[in-house]
């Protein structure tokens, strides 16, 4: 039923249930699991280290996607990891369309704050704007 599954994760505890569900879903369908972390460019995340600019969120994203890839490999699931920058909900929808995902898997909530509460959650925005089915996994 599914050949390409997109897992959008921010590495939070709330996203952990979505990671498990996406790996199980990929294993059951012999599907490729695309793991996406979006470094939110609406937040200031760069620092200067030794004269070079480093994006802390991008480095975090590389760690998060690698951890999911390692976990999925233990279950025999083929993965492709990606880290993108931008507004998370827009990047998730665009990336899903670009890779021709059959379904997007994501948690009900991730990192949150006052601004996010006013603007609405990333998951809610993906649900409203994606033409790809979205499988929302509640936090355990």
N, C-alpha and C positions, 0 to 999 in steps of 0.2 A: 504494500500500500504506500509506504514512504521510501523514497530512494535517497533524499537529501533532507536532513533535519537541521534546522538552525537553532542552536542554543544561545540565547542572549543572556549573559551573566555579568554581574558586577563583583563577584567574589564574596558577597555578603553571606551571612548565615541564612538570611531569608531566601537566597538563591540556591542554597544547598539541595533542597528538595527538587527543584527544577533540574539540577545537574543529574541527580539520580534517575529521575523520570526520563530525561532525554537519553541517557546512556542505555537504560532498559529498552526504551522505544527503538533506538537504533539497533541494538542487539537483536531484538525480536523481528525486525524488518530487514536485517542485513543491510542497513543504510549507512551512508556516510554522515558523520556528525560534524557539522561546521560549528565551531565555538567562537563566539564573538564577544569581545569586550570593547566598549566605547569609552574612550577618555573624554569626559565631558568638557568641551572647550568653553562652556558657559561659566565654568569655575576656573579660578586662577590656580594653575597647578605646576608652573615652571619654576625652577630654581637655577641659580648659577653656581656651578661647582668647578673650581679650577679654571675659570674663564670660559667654560662651556655651558650652554643652556641645556638642561635636562628636564624632561617632562615626567614628573613623578607618577602621574596617573598612567602614562603610557608604559612605564616600567612595571607598575603594579599590574597592568593589563597583561603584559607578557608573562608575569608570574602566574596570574590567575588562569590564563588559557593553557599554559604548560601543565599546571596541576590537573586541570580537567582532562587534557590529552593523556597524561600519564594514567589517570584513573580509568579512562575509557579503554586504554590499551590493555589494562588488566582484564577487562571484560571482552576483549577481542574485537573492539569497535574501532574502525578506521576513523581518524579525525583530521580536521584541518583547522588550525587556529588562526585568528585574525584579530588585530587591534586596530581600531580606527579612531579618529578624532572627530568631534562634532557634537551636535545635540543628540543624545542617546536614542530617543524614539525615532528621529528622522534617519539616523544611520542604520538602525536595526531594520526598518522597513526597506530602505534603499538596498542594503546588503542582501536581504532576503530575496528581493526581486532580481538583483544582479546574479546571484548564484542559483536562481530558479528553485528556491526551497519549496518543499511540499508542505511544511509546517514550521512555525516558529514556536519554540518552547521557552517559557520564561516564568519567573516567580511572580507572586502577587505584589511583592514590594521588595525593594532593596534598600540601599542607603537612602535615608530620608532626612528631611529638615523642614524648617518653616517655609522656605521658598517653594520647595517641591509640593508641600501641602496646598499652597495657594494656586500653583500652576497645574496641579494634577499629576498623577504618577506616570512614569515612563510606560508602564504596562497599559494603563488606560489609554494613553495616546497611541500606542502601537495598535491596540484593539480597534480604535476608531479609524485609523488611517491605512491599515494593511489590507491588501486584497488577498493575502496569504492567510490561511487559517492559523489562529493563535491558540496554543494549548497553554492555559494558565494553571500553574501548579501552586497551591496554597502553601504557605510556610508551615512547617510542622511544629 
